Amino acid sequence: MYHGKQVDPFYKTPAWRRARREALERDHWMCQDCLAAQHAGAILRPRAATVVHHIVPIDQREDLRLELSNLVSLCEACHNKRHPEKGGHGEERPAPPVSVRIIKV
């Protein structure tokens, strides 16, 4: 039995498919978060993009849903990081505990 979320019909429209392809081509089919992490020295190899993410969510600004400037190409892992509720099966992951060490000089 399938318990997943139904796909919004918007994501099957020719307009979305065209905007998605334009975003992927603009970003050379590479995950932009991986590329940013690579430039920061965090990872060695960026991954291919498979998802196009809305920077400003559609439910906040529906008028931006097809704007190329509001779209970014991501790999599935990075998209899940931006949406912990999706990657965590509906549960947001708590932030790791932060510890501070104070050294007197």
Beta strands, then each sheet from edge to edge (+ up, - down):
strand 1: 51-54
strand 2: 71-74
sheet 1: 1+ 2-
end
